[in-house]
Amino acid sequence: MLEFKYDTQLLEYCASLGEIYDIVVEDMERQSKGLHG
């Protein structure tokens, strides 16, 4: 699992590896509190 402080860093990293075709961004802080979305 990779963690990045900013979503743009993650997208730049993924783009450097190849084509981006499916993206899911989840708020891990909300999930840890038992919240959805």
C-alpha positions in Angstrom: 0.0 0.0 0.0 1.3 3.4 -0.9 0.4 6.6 1.0 0.8 10.1 -0.2 0.1 13.4 1.6 -1.4 14.9 -1.6 -3.6 13.3 -4.2 -1.6 15.0 -6.9 1.6 13.2 -5.8 -0.2 9.9 -6.1 -1.5 10.7 -9.6 1.9 11.9 -10.8 3.5 8.7 -9.5 0.9 6.5 -11.2 1.2 8.5 -14.5 5.0 7.9 -14.4 4.3 4.1 -14.4 1.9 4.1 -17.3 -1.7 4.8 -18.3 -4.2 5.6 -15.5 -7.6 4.0 -16.2 -9.3 3.3 -12.9 -8.9 5.5 -9.7 -10.4 5.0 -6.3 -9.6 7.5 -3.6 -10.6 6.6 0.0 -10.5 8.8 3.1 -8.7 6.5 5.5 -9.2 8.9 8.4 -13.0 8.7 8.0 -12.8 4.9 7.7 -10.8 4.6 10.9 -13.7 6.5 12.6 -16.2 4.1 11.2 -17.7 6.7 8.8 -18.5 6.0 5.1 -17.6 8.1 2.1 
